[in-house]
Amino acid sequence: MDTSEAKVDRMAGHMVRTATQSSIELKPIYNADDIKHLFYEGDMGDPGTYPFTRGLYPEMYRNRLWLKSFIVSYATAEETNQAFRQYIDNGLTDLRLLCDLPTQSGIDPDHPSAWNSMMCGGVATYAINVYEKMLEGLPLGKAVFEFAHAGMSSFLYFYGLLVAVMENKGVDIKKLRGNSINDPIRTKLVYGCPDFPTKVDRRICLDHIEYSVRNTPNWRPIAPNGVDPCQGGMDAIKELGGCLAVASQVMKDLSDRGISIDEYGPMVFALDAESDFFETIAKFRLARKMWAKIAKEQFGAKTKRAMQLKIGIRTSGLSLTSQKPLNNAARVTLQILSCVLGGVNSLDASSIDEAIGLPSLEARIFNLDTQHVITHEANIPLVADPLGGSYYVEWLTSHMEQEVNKYLAEIEARGGVFSCLESGWLNEVMEAGRLKVQREKAEGKRLIVGVNAFREEGEEGPINSAIRDVAYKAPTVAARGEKVAEVRAYKANRDMRRLKPLLKELYRATKEGRNTQRAVIAAAKEGMTIGECVGVIRVGYGINYDPFREIEMPDFVREIVKE
Amino acid sequence: MNNERKIRVLIAKVGCDIHERGALTLLTSLRDEGMEVIYTGRYQTPAGVAHAAASEDVDVIALSDHTGSLPIIAESVLAELKKLGAEDIKVMAGGLLTLHDVKDLEKMGVTGNCGPGTPLEVIINHIRGIFV
């Protein structure tokens, strides 16, 4: 290495930005003048009091720490069940259930389009037999479950499976705790999910919520999702604005079904912990404040519960790099810290090997230990909202509120969030954000360590190589072949005399505009698969059985429709 | 005339993978480089990708996938290209890749295999390098 004077650059590594990740321009210093327009009572308030900027509970984490959760995405029900048991033993009680990508798209493993993604991103949970295996021996009435799937059919169907498994085991479904993302905007905006058209998405979203409000009061049946739009290019302002717009629209739609916000109870948002530390913290504080105000002022909430927003976190997968993956440990640690300082309710951190493959168990346990270090060694959660009153953080929270309000006004002026989706405007906004970041990275205005900056500081050593090598491997061709055979055998061994009338009831409920959720639960108990659930509902709307238009409607479904 | 011809790239996603940001980033970046780029969108089949590549007369197929299935996807796309007698179309892969995946892909003749965060110039140089 050349260490001659010519190589010494005192400015190497100097700052290149004067704005946050979401392009909010910052001054080098903030003082009392910057927050003199704020009032403690109306803008901040003690934790546990309206508008909950400083947290939902008076003593915050002293009474109850955030829920530690993980998306579990192993290929088989057996591995997933084993992981759940290990997680519960390690203090995780918040289990995020996923399924593989074909299932999330609304098709079964024996569908021709399933092959190339089968058992990737989760278990192929095509029917109740798989759920029974995956949840074997778990405390169903005590654990917290979260559904983070992509397609809207997933929430209707997998909630159905969870309720069916509980009822079959004789566990009171009123004990079911957790939430569904169930966000009909995110499913199309980010994922373009093929299972249903938007009008069907919007209806089954409400079917799921309505049934849940009346039957499983501890289940939060919608959690508008900002994580995935944010990963797709939305900045923090539009991420939060999007969630508020979805939540408001759904509350309006629910009131048409006779459910008030007080009956609904607390709202949950799934938000993104991004790399910009203070902006992320301000976003969490602001999210609680804005929802409380909307619930009270626009929807007339009378109960404290109905004004409260719980925040569930996924840390940014996009921020992770496959170059020098050890650096991801620093990124994830800071993101977790921003969540704790922001007073979130549940936290699902990305793993350091996630830019290479599906997370290994060791990498997940590292995330958990990071949270233990923050809690027990660094003593961070001892005091509620420790950044409350900071000139900078309070200014940023207030400034972002103005920006989010402008964005919400624009969505309203364009006819509401569904019109903004259908006109393609939301997509344009997201694309513009993505291109802006991409351009700034290319021009060196955003530095990503080890990617477009600080690349030459040493070759990758044994630690980085090891991280690269342990990532969980995708299932082989042979494993996929076995899965197809398993599904075919399962389908052939069902009692069709019992299943057919239940499918027919789902078809009729769909067609006649009745709530579909109970019909899904009943048919799931008799072996209805996710692909059949999607197909029957589609046929109820008079559209193609198969969202991919590759397979024919099965004969038994044809018979139901004819009768 | 032939030397004037722009490099034609088909960015393709096969199966049900939802992660699209890499594909979209590549789409605009390669266009900015003056290449002609077509993106298939998500939820495609290997046969559909091979047909699109052959009928659009592309030079390179860039497969994007974040499920860990790139070797499986590449193998089926290569098989479809062979059926069409279009083996001259180069295939490259980007997304989630283990070292083992990269080795498997190279054995099939799939080169230029890039993980997330790969600098764009590395990808662009790889594509240009094919035609030197």
Interface residues (C-beta under 8 A of the other chain):
Chain A: D100 L101 P102 Q104 S105 I107 P112 S113 A114 W115 N116 S117 C120 G121 A150 V190 Y191 G192 C193 P194 Q231 G232 G233 L318 L320 T321 S322 Q323 A355 I356 G357 L358 E431 R434 L435 Q438 A442 I448 G450 V451 N452 R468 D469 A471 Y472 K473 A474 V477 R480 F548 E550
Chain B: V14 G15 C16 D17 I18 E20 R21 L24 T25 T28 S29 G41 R42 Y43 T45 P46 D65 T67 G68 S69 I72 I73 S76 L96 L97 T98 L99 H100 G115 P116 G117 T118 P119 L120
